[in-house]
Amino acid sequence: YFKQDVAERFFVDMILPQTSAEENGTIRKGDLLTHINGRSVATCTLEDLRALVLGRTGTEANFSFEREDPHTGAVSVFNVTLQRGRAKPLNPPNPFLQSNNYASHGATHPPAPAQSVHPDTIQQLRELEVEKARLQGALEALQAERKEQGGILERAQEQLVSLRTEVGVSEQRAKE
């Protein structure tokens, strides 16, 4: 999950369990997302970002991040290629876990430590995602209904103006 700061930059807020991001182990909470598949996310909305992140299960996406060292303020830039919709490790597995020479793999920092997540938390996250999708669908339906009702109201107002005009013309003729 990503969150935006006041400058509308996207930061990693949470890494979902049983995903290729968790299995890879490189991305950390607080990392700044800069590009997806070479496209800058600087001008993306949350919906744009979602469209770039999500895709057909099994396809890969390349993410570019920046990470600031809290002690020195130095900024590291790194890329991670992840497989969409997959909870099994990549082949080959994360090279950072096999070698201390992480710079030879294109990164400038060691991987984040593995995190343990309680199974109940995983289930709650899945249930929240389902509820979120249901609420998004309900919101879209309400927005479509509101738009339709607005059109009906607009047409009724036009008919009322037309009738008033006809009544005014009829009254004028009656006076003549």
C-alpha positions in Angstrom: 0.0 0.0 0.0 1.1 3.5 -0.7 0.2 6.8 0.9 0.7 10.4 -0.4 2.4 13.1 1.5 1.4 16.8 1.3 3.6 17.1 -1.8 1.5 14.3 -3.3 4.5 11.9 -3.5 3.9 8.2 -3.0 5.5 6.4 0.0 5.3 2.8 0.9 2.8 2.6 3.8 2.5 -1.2 4.2 3.8 -4.3 2.5 1.0 -6.9 2.2 1.8 -10.3 3.5 2.3 -13.2 1.0 3.1 -11.0 -1.9 6.2 -10.8 -4.1 7.1 -7.5 -2.4 7.2 -9.3 1.0 9.1 -12.2 -0.5 11.6 -10.0 -2.2 12.4 -8.3 1.1 14.0 -5.1 -0.4 11.1 -2.6 -0.1 10.6 -1.0 3.3 7.9 1.2 4.8 8.7 4.8 4.0 10.4 4.2 0.7 9.5 6.8 -1.9 8.1 5.4 -5.2 9.5 7.3 -8.2 8.8 5.2 -11.3 6.8 2.1 -12.4 8.0 0.4 -15.6 10.1 3.6 -16.4 7.1 5.9 -16.0 7.4 8.7 -13.5 4.7 8.7 -10.8 5.3 12.3 -10.0 2.0 13.5 -11.7 0.0 10.3 -11.0 -3.3 10.3 -9.1 -4.0 7.4 -6.7 -6.2 5.9 -9.5 -3.4 6.2 -12.0 -1.0 4.6 -9.6 -3.4 1.7 -9.0 -3.7 1.2 -12.7 0.1 1.0 -13.0 0.6 -1.3 -10.0 -2.2 -3.7 -10.8 -2.1 -5.9 -13.9 -2.6 -9.4 -15.2 -1.5 -12.0 -12.6 1.9 -13.3 -13.4 3.1 -10.3 -15.3 6.1 -8.3 -13.9 6.4 -4.7 -13.1 9.6 -2.7 -12.3 9.4 -0.3 -9.4 12.0 2.5 -8.8 12.4 3.8 -5.2 14.4 6.2 -3.2 15.3 5.7 0.4 16.9 8.3 2.7 19.4 7.1 5.3 18.0 8.4 8.6 21.6 8.9 10.0 23.4 10.5 7.1 20.5 11.9 5.0 22.1 10.2 1.9 19.5 9.0 -0.6 19.7 5.6 -2.2 18.0 4.8 -5.5 17.0 1.2 -6.2 14.8 -0.8 -8.6 12.8 -3.9 -7.8 11.0 -6.2 -10.3 8.0 -7.9 -8.8 5.5 -10.3 -10.2 1.8 -9.3 -9.9 -0.6 -11.4 -7.9 1.9 -13.9 -6.7 2.7 -15.1 -3.3 5.5 -17.6 -4.1 9.2 -16.5 -4.2 10.7 -15.3 -7.5 13.0 -17.6 -9.5 15.8 -17.0 -8.8 15.0 -16.1 -5.2 15.9 -12.7 -3.8 19.7 -12.3 -4.5 20.0 -10.1 -1.4 19.3 -13.1 0.8 22.1 -15.1 -0.8 24.9 -12.6 -0.7 26.1 -9.7 1.3 27.3 -8.1 -1.9 24.0 -6.3 -2.5 25.7 -3.4 -4.5 26.5 -5.9 -7.3 22.7 -6.5 -7.7 22.0 -2.8 -8.4 20.9 -1.7 -5.0 22.8 0.6 -2.6 21.4 -0.8 0.6 20.8 -4.1 2.3 17.3 -5.6 2.3 14.7 -5.0 5.0 14.5 -7.7 7.7 11.6 -10.2 7.2 8.5 -9.3 9.1 6.2 -11.7 10.8 2.4 -11.1 10.4 -0.2 -12.9 12.4 -2.6 -15.0 10.2 -5.6 -13.2 11.7 -4.2 -9.9 10.4 -3.8 -11.4 6.9 -7.5 -12.5 7.0 -8.6 -9.1 8.2 -6.7 -7.4 5.4 -8.3 -9.7 2.8 -11.8 -9.0 4.3 -11.1 -5.2 4.2 -10.1 -5.4 0.6 -13.3 -7.2 -0.3 -15.3 -4.6 1.7 -13.4 -1.8 0.0 -14.3 -3.2 -3.4 -17.9 -3.6 -2.5 -18.1 0.0 -1.2 -16.4 1.3 -4.3 -19.0 -0.5 -6.4 -21.8 0.9 -4.3 -20.4 4.4 -4.6 -20.1 4.2 -8.4 -23.7 3.0 -8.6 -24.8 5.9 -6.4 -22.9 8.4 -8.5 -24.4 7.0 -11.7 -27.9 7.2 -10.2 -27.3 10.8 -9.1 -26.1 11.8 -12.6 -29.2 10.2 -14.1 -31.5 12.0 -11.6 -29.8 15.2 -12.4 -30.6 14.7 -16.1 -34.2 14.0 -15.3 -34.5 17.2 -13.1 -32.8 19.3 -15.8 -35.3 18.1 -18.5 -38.3 18.7 -16.1 -37.0 22.3 -15.5 -36.8 22.8 -19.3 -40.3 21.6 -19.8 -41.6 23.9 -17.0 -39.9 26.9 -18.6 -41.5 25.9 -21.9 -44.9 25.5 -20.4 -44.7 28.9 -18.6 -43.7 30.5 -21.9 -46.7 28.9 -23.7 -49.1 30.0 -20.9 -47.7 33.5 -21.1 -48.2 33.6 -24.8 -51.8 32.2 -24.4 -52.6 34.8 -21.8 -51.2 37.6 -24.0 -53.4 36.4 -26.9 -56.5 36.2 -24.7 -56.0 39.9 -23.7 -55.7 41.0 -27.3 
